Amino acid sequence: MPLDPITSAIISSVISSVVEGALTPAPVEPAMGIVRILPEETKTGKMLPPTQWGQVQIDGKTYALSPGAQIRNELNMIIMPMMVQAPSKVRYQTDFTGAVHRVWILSAAEARLPENR
């Protein structure tokens, strides 16, 4: 029994879509964040969200923030300490008094690099 032209066109379109989808390579995973070149003298750690103004906790140790301290998020934008909402893998730098002076919250791509483990 022959199919009517509309049914035949629909079946042909579905089969073409299935074949095209099977032959199309999977999309490449997009880059997640940027990879920055950070100063060599920085240390790696896990920073918890601040609980007190002027202090941060990295790897279980509480540090004072230096005057003019900067925290940069995964997009390299300066953020206020209280904007850190979750534990984060970071690279950080201390000043001559031992206070945290610069913090870089690592992107997923940066955290996978050997120097950040």
Residue pairs with C-beta under 8 A, 6 or more apart in sequence:
3 11
31 109
32 107
32 108
32 109
33 74
33 75
33 107
33 108
33 109
33 110
34 74
34 75
34 76
34 107
34 109
34 110
35 107
35 109
35 110
35 113
36 76
36 104
36 110
38 91
38 104
39 93
41 93
42 91
42 92
42 93
42 102
42 104
43 91
43 92
43 93
43 94
44 89
44 90
44 91
44 115
44 116
44 117
45 58
45 59
45 89
45 90
45 91
45 92
46 58
46 59
46 87
46 88
46 89
46 90
47 56
47 57
47 58
47 84
47 87
47 88
47 90
47 92
47 103
47 105
48 56
48 57
48 58
48 87
49 82
49 84
49 85
49 86
49 87
50 56
50 57
50 81
50 82
50 84
51 57
53 81
53 82
54 64
54 65
55 62
55 63
55 64
55 65
56 62
56 63
56 65
56 81
56 100
56 103
57 63
58 90
58 92
58 100
63 94
63 98
63 99
63 100
64 97
64 98
64 99
64 100
65 81
65 99
65 100
66 94
66 95
66 97
66 99
66 100
66 101
68 101
69 81
69 99
69 100
69 101
69 102
69 103
70 78
70 101
70 102
70 103
71 78
71 79
71 80
71 81
71 83
71 84
71 103
71 105
72 78
72 79
72 102
72 103
72 104
72 105
73 79
73 83
73 105
74 105
74 106
74 107
74 108
74 110
75 107
76 104
84 105
88 105
88 106
89 105
89 106
89 111
89 116
90 103
90 104
90 105
90 106
91 103
91 104
91 106
91 116
92 100
92 102
92 103
92 104
93 100
93 101
93 102
93 103
94 100
94 101
95 101
106 116
110 116
111 117
